[in-house]
């Protein structure tokens, strides 16, 4: 994937990988915003598919981001990758980057959770998709069974990859990260369902929270991109 290191297509100091990252972030954030507007207009079918498509696109991108490190803003080069002053680096760039990374983690967890919650809390009546105004609870027994099944599938996938391509620490990290993500999602479910046992209310409340996270995530990512590749490019430009 060396071509990702080539000069980008936006005309900034960014690489192709950084520009692809910014383009993808704009794409799935736009899907989220449009999907949110559709929900406000009671167009549940359009809302469902726009949000589902946006979250799948986001999850796919971040898997690619992890596997191909050239994707995304190259923000881990240290101060030499940032052309601004030390004060600006310490008190503006690093805090924004740190917030962005935290929101990425939260956003990934909420993407998986909201996909599952969306399917569980909806109903289709006479071709119309709506939220089900009823209790939506999960037992620890069910969680254990599902997590055990997911663990078995992930283990088989990992062992099959090891058998064909050999052991890789990065691959192990990816599969363990997937299991950790599933575990966190289940933990959120068991905690949140006590606060909002009604599935429809839970979906609306967490949907608003998730939308705020994604919008701030886009703003912090765009700010990081602009500082690195437009306003204060360093040696990585």
C-alpha positions in Angstrom: 0.0 0.0 0.0 2.9 2.4 -0.7 0.7 4.5 -3.0 -1.1 5.8 0.2 2.1 7.7 1.0 2.0 9.6 -2.3 0.8 13.3 -2.3 -2.9 13.6 -1.7 -5.7 14.7 -4.1 -7.0 17.7 -2.1 -4.1 19.9 -2.9 -2.8 20.1 0.7 0.4 18.8 2.3 -1.4 15.5 3.1 -0.8 12.1 1.7 -3.3 10.0 -0.3 -4.0 8.0 2.9 -4.8 11.2 4.9 -7.1 12.5 2.2 -8.9 9.1 1.9 -9.3 9.3 5.7 -10.8 12.8 5.5 -13.0 11.9 2.6 -14.4 8.8 4.4 -15.0 10.7 7.6 -17.0 13.3 5.6 -18.9 10.5 3.8 -20.1 8.6 6.8 -20.7 11.7 8.9 -23.0 13.0 6.1 -24.9 9.7 6.1 -25.4 10.1 9.9 -26.6 13.7 9.7 -29.0 12.9 6.8 -30.2 9.8 8.6 -30.8 11.8 11.8 -32.9 14.4 9.7 -34.9 11.5 8.3 -35.7 10.3 11.8 -36.9 13.8 12.8 -39.2 13.7 9.7 -40.6 10.3 10.8 -39.1 8.6 7.8 -38.0 5.6 9.7 -37.1 3.4 6.7 -34.7 5.9 5.2 -33.3 6.6 8.7 -32.6 2.9 9.3 -30.7 2.3 6.1 -28.8 5.6 6.2 -27.6 5.0 9.7 -26.9 1.3 9.1 -24.9 2.2 6.0 -23.0 4.9 7.7 -22.0 2.7 10.7 -20.9 -0.2 8.4 -18.8 2.3 6.4 -17.2 3.7 9.5 -16.4 0.3 11.0 -15.0 -0.9 7.7 -12.8 2.2 7.4 -11.4 1.8 10.9 -10.5 -1.8 10.3 -8.7 -0.7 7.2 -7.1 2.1 9.2 -5.7 -0.4 11.7 -4.4 -2.8 9.0 -2.9 -0.1 6.8 -1.2 2.5 9.0 -0.8 4.9 6.1 -4.5 5.7 6.3 -5.5 8.6 8.5 -3.7 11.7 9.6 -0.1 10.8 10.5 -0.3 12.4 13.9 2.0 10.0 15.8 5.2 11.4 14.3 5.8 13.6 17.3 6.5 17.3 17.2 8.5 17.0 14.0 5.3 16.1 12.2 3.7 19.4 13.3 5.0 22.7 11.9 3.5 25.1 14.5 5.0 26.3 17.8 5.6 24.1 20.8 2.9 25.9 22.8 0.4 25.3 20.0 1.4 21.7 19.8 1.2 21.1 23.6 -2.0 23.1 24.4 -4.1 22.9 21.2 -3.0 20.1 18.8 -2.4 17.4 21.4 -5.6 18.0 23.4 -7.7 18.0 20.2 -5.9 14.8 19.0 -6.4 13.1 22.4 -10.1 14.0 22.4 -10.4 12.7 18.8 -8.8 9.3 19.7 -11.1 9.0 22.8 -14.2 9.7 20.6 -13.0 7.2 18.0 -13.1 4.5 20.7 -16.5 5.6 21.9 -17.8 5.9 18.4 -16.7 2.4 17.4 -18.4 0.9 20.5 -21.6 2.9 19.9 -21.7 1.9 16.2 -21.8 -1.8 17.1 -24.2 -1.2 19.9 -26.6 1.0 17.9 -26.7 -1.4 15.0 -27.8 -4.2 17.4 -30.2 -2.0 19.3 -31.7 -0.6 16.1 -32.6 -4.1 14.8 -33.8 -5.2 18.3 -36.0 -2.2 19.0 -37.7 -1.9 15.6 -40.8 -3.5 14.2 -42.3 -3.5 10.7 -46.0 -3.2 10.5 -47.8 -3.1 7.1 -44.4 -2.3 5.4 -43.8 0.6 7.8 -40.7 0.6 10.1 -41.3 1.9 13.6 -39.8 1.6 17.1 -41.4 -0.9 19.5 -42.7 0.8 22.6 -42.1 -2.1 25.0 -39.5 -3.5 27.4 -36.3 -4.6 25.8 -34.2 -6.6 28.3 -31.3 -9.0 28.0 -30.4 -11.7 30.6 -26.9 -12.5 31.7 -27.5 -16.1 30.6 -28.3 -14.9 27.0 -25.2 -12.6 27.1 -23.0 -15.5 28.1 -24.3 -17.8 25.4 -23.9 -15.2 22.7 -20.5 -14.1 23.8 -19.3 -17.7 24.0 -20.6 -18.3 20.4 -18.8 -15.1 19.2 -15.6 -16.1 21.0 -15.7 -19.6 19.3 -16.2 -18.1 15.9 -13.4 -15.5 16.4 -11.1 -18.2 17.6 -11.8 -20.4 14.6 -11.2 -17.5 12.2 -7.9 -16.6 14.0 -6.7 -20.3 13.9 -7.6 -20.6 10.3 -5.5 -17.4 9.5 -2.6 -18.8 11.5 -2.8 -22.1 9.6 -2.6 -20.4 6.2 -0.5 -17.3 6.8 1.3 -18.0 10.1 1.1 -16.3 13.4 1.0 -12.5 13.6 0.9 -10.4 16.7 -1.0 -7.7 14.8 -3.7 -10.2 13.8 -4.0 -11.5 17.3 -4.5 -7.9 18.5 -7.2 -7.4 15.9 -9.1 -10.5 17.0 -8.7 -9.8 20.7 -9.8 -6.2 20.1 -12.9 -7.5 18.4 -13.8 -9.7 21.4 -13.1 -6.7 23.8 -15.4 -4.6 21.7 -18.2 -7.2 21.9 -17.6 -7.5 25.7 -17.9 -3.7 26.1 -21.1 -3.6 24.0 -22.7 -6.2 26.2 -21.6 -4.4 29.4 -23.2 -1.2 28.1 -26.4 -3.1 27.3 -26.7 -4.6 30.8 -26.1 -1.2 32.4 -28.2 1.0 30.1 -31.2 -1.3 30.1 -31.7 -0.5 33.8 -31.9 3.2 33.0 -34.1 2.9 29.9 -35.8 -0.5 29.9 -38.1 0.7 27.2 -36.4 -0.1 23.8 -37.8 2.9 21.9 -36.8 5.4 24.6 -33.3 3.8 24.8 -32.9 4.0 21.1 -33.8 7.7 20.9 -31.7 8.7 23.9 -28.6 6.8 22.9 -29.1 7.8 19.3 -28.9 11.5 20.3 -25.7 10.8 22.3 -24.2 8.9 19.4 -25.0 11.6 16.9 -23.3 14.2 19.1 -20.2 12.0 19.4 -20.0 11.5 15.7 -20.4 15.2 14.9 -17.7 16.2 17.5 -15.5 13.4 16.1 -15.7 14.8 12.6 -14.9 18.3 13.9 -11.9 17.2 15.9 -10.6 15.0 13.0 -11.0 17.8 10.5 -9.2 20.2 12.9 -6.4 17.8 13.2 -6.2 17.4 9.5 -6.2 21.1 8.9 -3.5 21.8 11.5 -1.2 19.0 10.2 -1.6 19.5 6.4 -2.9 23.0 5.8 -1.9 25.5 8.5 1.1 24.0 10.2 2.6 21.2 8.0 5.7 19.6 9.2 8.2 17.2 7.6 5.5 14.6 7.0 3.8 17.0 4.5 
